Amino acid sequence: MNGVQLLLIIFGGITVAAVAHRRGAQPGLVVVVLAAAASFIPGVPRLQLDSELILAVVVPPLLYSATRGASASSFSANFRPIFTLGVTLVVLTTGVAGYAGSLLLPAIGLPAAMVLGAVLAPPDTITTVTHGEALGLPRRVTAILTGESLVNDATALTLFSLAVAATGAGHTLFDNGFVLFLYNAATGMAVGAALAVATLWLRKRLHDPVLETSVSLLLPFTAFLLAEQVHASGILAVVVAAFSVSVNTALDKRHQYPGAYRSRLQEATVWPVVDFLLETFVFAYIGLQLKFVVQSLASSDTLLRTVVAAAVLLVTVILFRLGFVSGSFAWWGLRRRGVEHRVATDPRAQERFERRRQWRARRGRTREVLGEPTPKEALIVGWTGMRGILTLAAAAAVPERLHDGTPFPGRDEIQAIALLVTLGTLLIQGMTIPLLVRRLRIDTAAEHADAAALDARGVGIIEAAGPDFDAQREALATAVYREELDDATARRLIHDVDLRQAAHDTQ
């Protein structure tokens, strides 16, 4: 891919996105459809990027930006579903899709089929999450999908490495998958935390919004590449770095300094632009591959078999996620009602519950625990399973040959199925999510009322702090620590304080 082709793709995507916005459609999905159609125009060249380039250049900033906007308190409150979907579901999907692939394509063998399963396992929910408010998604659904997207990629890449090693085409630091996952997770998080500490130390000494924003833009690439150099999870390194930097720069008074608000305001305007450009390119790149994948399969006489396998696996991953999410959410609801029944009928359980409530109250932690997930929420989470750029990047990263020099079994089929399943989920699930949300008619009035009450409480905290902007921000941060406010509300109000201070200083 040359520079002219890259610019044409981006400018074309901007044009399509502008039209889609006016029509009320999701720009990414429109770009995918039009790019897929454009790939069949005679003379359109095939655009190919190195898989390592995709992973190192496209994935880290998108993940970093999504994590910047994530709520730590929401992540903590929804940790169980996030972990279950981001780890357990990915592992099970790899096994189910891999076994199904070995039945549909017996010539490639079970180890290569498991590589295919790992490629298809991780959904990409970031695009849906970014449009969550416009779609009318409940806040808990948005929190679960956001958290899942921050975890599942690391799980899938670990499984991918193990599956490739099992075929005889690669190697890992540890043969034991559990040990490898622990090493990847722990080391990746350590790298991200160390870089976050260094970044926060450096920002306090730069005192220049342009320089600080430049450091922010470089951080996701640095975290990803450094973690990959030590064979750890670059995904988790980026997530931890983003969480640490975004939370501390907004809520920790030790990282407040004169002019820090200018840097926060500038980053708040820069990152959405980065998101838009990268997402536009990714969706266009996905669509433009369709014609050439079909041609390569047709030339090898495996087109029909691969298309059938892709269709079956598409249905498999969609239905398996729906069933797993519905079953998990139903189990959590039954378990919660069981706990409530024990508390109501067992004096000892009631005593333990009361001691815990008093312990939280003494520390000012008064926020209520979320109720059980509803069937409508389970349906939305289950249906939001579109595959994205990580699936395509992992498919492109399948080695061409084994260690003995023989071709990797089924490499072309794996890459074709990855593209077809990605396109299928984007078109089938991505295009119907708005309709599904409208048909479910989820009442978010209570959520909006709670959000308005939190905003009003935050405004009261600001007014009680007096006219000093730093005191207002510190009061909001203290309220988060006491769990009087969630961090998302506090950071939004701190952004408003930053804007008012910027207006004041320019007068």
Residue pairs with C-beta under 8 A, 6 or more apart in sequence:
1 47
1 48
1 49
5 45
5 47
6 281
9 47
9 280
9 281
9 284
9 285
9 288
10 277
10 280
10 281
10 284
12 284
13 27
13 31
13 280
13 281
13 283
13 284
14 280
16 27
16 30
16 31
16 34
17 27
17 30
17 31
17 276
17 280
19 30
20 26
20 27
20 30
20 31
21 27
26 127
26 131
26 430
26 431
26 434
27 280
28 127
28 279
28 280
28 283
28 426
28 430
29 283
29 426
29 427
29 430
29 431
31 280
31 283
31 284
31 287
32 283
32 284
32 286
32 287
32 423
32 426
32 427
33 287
33 427
34 287
35 283
35 284
35 285
35 286
35 287
35 288
36 287
36 288
36 290
36 423
37 287
38 44
38 287
38 288
39 287
39 288
39 289
39 290
39 291
39 292
40 290
40 291
44 288
44 291
46 288
46 289
46 292
47 285
47 288
47 289
49 285
49 396
50 396
51 393
51 394
51 395
51 396
51 397
52 397
54 389
54 392
54 393
54 396
55 224
55 234
55 390
55 393
55 397
56 221
56 224
56 225
56 228
56 234
57 221
58 278
58 281
58 282
58 389
58 393
59 153
59 224
59 235
59 389
59 390
59 393
60 220
60 221
60 223
60 224
60 234
60 238
61 217
61 220
61 221
61 274
61 275
61 278
62 126
62 275
62 278
62 279
62 282
62 389
63 126
63 149
63 150
63 153
63 220
63 235
63 238
63 239
63 242
64 219
64 220
64 223
64 238
64 241
64 242
65 242
65 271
65 272
65 274
65 275
66 126
66 129
66 130
66 146
66 149
66 150
67 150
67 238
67 239
67 242
67 243
67 246
68 242
68 246
68 267
68 271
69 146
70 146
70 147
70 150
70 243
71 143
71 146
71 486
71 487
71 488
72 243
72 247
72 487
73 367
73 480
73 483
73 486
73 487
73 488
74 139
74 140
74 143
74 146
74 147
74 486
74 488
75 82
75 143
75 146
75 147
75 150
77 143
77 369
77 370
78 140
78 143
78 144
78 147
78 370
79 147
80 332
81 144
81 147
81 148
81 328
81 329
81 332
81 373
81 381
82 144
82 147
82 148
82 150
82 151
83 151
84 328
85 144
85 148
85 151
85 152
85 325
85 328
85 381
86 147
86 148
86 150
86 151
86 152
86 155
87 151
87 152
87 155
89 152
89 321
89 324
89 325
90 121
90 122
90 152
90 155
90 156
90 159
91 121
91 155
91 159
92 320
92 324
93 117
93 120
93 121
93 317
93 320
93 321
94 114
94 117
94 118
94 120
94 121
94 156
94 159
94 163
95 114
95 117
96 117
96 316
96 320
97 116
97 117
97 120
97 121
97 313
97 316
97 317
97 320
98 110
98 113
98 114
98 115
98 116
98 117
98 118
98 163
99 110
99 113
99 117
100 312
100 313
100 316
101 108
101 113
101 116
101 117
101 309
101 313
101 417
102 108
102 109
102 110
102 113
102 114
104 305
104 308
104 309
104 312
104 313
105 113
105 305
105 306
105 309
105 410
105 413
107 409
107 410
108 116
108 409
108 410
108 413
108 414
109 167
109 409
109 410
111 163
111 166
111 167
111 168
112 167
112 408
112 409
112 410
112 414
113 410
114 163
114 166
115 160
115 163
115 164
115 167
115 398
115 414
116 313
116 410
116 413
116 414
116 417
116 418
117 159
117 163
118 156
118 159
118 160
118 162
118 163
118 394
119 156
119 160
119 391
119 394
119 395
119 398
119 414
119 418
120 313
120 317
120 387
120 391
120 417
120 418
120 421
121 152
121 155
121 156
121 159
121 317
122 152
122 153
122 155
122 156
122 387
122 390
122 391
123 148
123 149
123 152
123 321
123 384
123 385
123 386
123 387
123 388
123 425
124 149
124 386
124 387
124 388
124 389
124 390
124 391
125 145
125 146
125 148
125 149
125 384
125 385
125 386
126 146
126 149
126 388
127 279
127 386
127 388
127 430
128 135
128 137
128 145
128 384
128 386
128 430
128 433
129 142
129 145
129 146
129 149
130 275
132 141
132 142
132 145
133 142
135 433
135 434
135 437
136 437
136 438
136 442
136 444
137 145
137 380
137 437
138 377
138 380
138 442
138 444
138 447
139 444
139 447
139 451
140 370
140 373
140 377
141 377
141 380
141 381
141 384
144 381
145 381
145 384
150 235
150 239
151 239
153 235
153 390
154 184
154 185
154 188
154 233
154 235
154 236
155 181
156 390
156 394
157 184
157 233
157 235
157 390
157 394
158 177
158 180
158 181
158 184
158 233
159 177
160 394
160 397
161 170
161 172
161 180
162 172
162 177
162 180
164 170
164 398
164 399
165 171
165 172
165 175
167 402
167 408
167 409
168 402
168 403
168 404
169 398
169 399
169 401
169 402
169 403
169 408
170 399
172 180
172 231
173 180
173 183
173 231
174 180
174 183
183 231
183 232
184 231
184 232
184 233
184 236
185 233
185 236
186 232
187 227
187 230
187 231
187 232
187 233
188 227
188 232
188 233
188 234
188 235
188 236
188 237
188 240
189 233
189 236
189 237
189 240
190 232
191 223
191 226
191 227
191 230
191 232
191 237
191 240
192 223
192 227
192 236
192 237
192 238
192 239
192 240
192 241
192 242
192 244
193 240
193 241
193 244
195 219
195 222
195 223
195 226
195 237
195 241
196 240
196 241
196 243
196 244
196 245
196 248
197 244
199 215
199 216
199 219
199 241
199 245
200 244
200 245
200 248
200 249
200 255
202 215
203 212
203 215
203 249
203 255
203 260
203 263
204 255
204 257
206 212
206 215
207 257
207 258
207 259
209 259
209 262
209 263
209 265
209 266
210 266
212 263
212 266
212 267
213 263
213 266
213 267
213 270
216 245
216 267
216 270
217 270
217 274
219 241
219 242
219 245
220 238
220 241
220 242
223 234
223 237
223 238
223 240
223 241
224 234
224 235
224 237
224 238
225 234
226 234
226 237
227 233
227 234
227 236
227 237
228 234
246 491
247 487
248 254
248 255
249 255
249 260
249 263
249 264
250 264
250 473
250 477
250 490
250 491
250 494
251 476
251 477
251 480
251 487
251 490
251 491
251 494
252 477
253 473
253 474
253 477
256 470
256 473
256 474
261 469
261 497
261 498
261 501
261 502
262 502
264 494
264 495
264 498
265 495
265 498
265 499
265 502
268 495
282 388
282 389
283 426
285 392
286 388
286 389
286 392
286 419
286 422
286 423
286 426
287 423
289 392
289 419
290 419
290 423
293 415
293 416
293 419
293 420
294 303
296 412
296 416
297 303
297 306
297 307
297 412
297 413
297 416
300 412
302 412
302 413
306 413
306 416
306 417
306 420
307 420
309 413
309 417
310 416
310 417
310 420
310 421
310 424
311 420
311 424
313 417
313 421
314 420
314 421
314 424
314 425
314 428
317 385
317 387
317 421
317 425
318 385
318 425
318 428
318 429
321 382
321 385
322 379
322 382
322 383
322 385
323 382
324 382
325 378
325 381
325 382
326 375
326 378
326 379
326 382
329 372
329 373
329 375
329 377
329 378
329 381
330 375
330 378
332 372
332 373
333 372
333 373
336 371
336 372
337 372
339 349
342 349
343 349
343 350
343 353
344 350
360 366
360 483
363 482
364 481
364 482
364 483
364 484
365 482
365 483
366 482
366 483
366 484
367 483
367 484
367 486
373 381
376 440
376 442
377 442
379 436
379 440
380 433
380 436
380 437
380 440
380 442
383 429
383 432
383 433
383 436
384 429
384 433
385 425
385 429
386 422
386 425
386 426
386 429
386 430
387 418
387 421
387 422
387 425
387 426
388 422
388 426
391 418
391 421
391 422
392 418
392 419
392 422
394 418
395 414
395 415
395 418
395 419
396 415
398 408
398 411
398 414
398 415
399 408
399 411
400 407
400 408
400 411
401 407
401 408
402 408
451 489
454 485
454 486
454 489
455 489
455 493
457 479
457 484
457 485
458 476
458 479
458 485
458 489
458 490
458 493
459 493
461 472
461 475
461 476
461 479
461 484
461 485
462 472
462 475
462 476
462 493
462 497
464 475
465 471
465 472
465 474
465 475
466 472
469 497
469 500
469 501
469 504
472 497
473 494
473 497
476 485
476 490
476 493
476 494
476 497
477 490
477 494
479 485
479 490
480 486
480 487
480 490
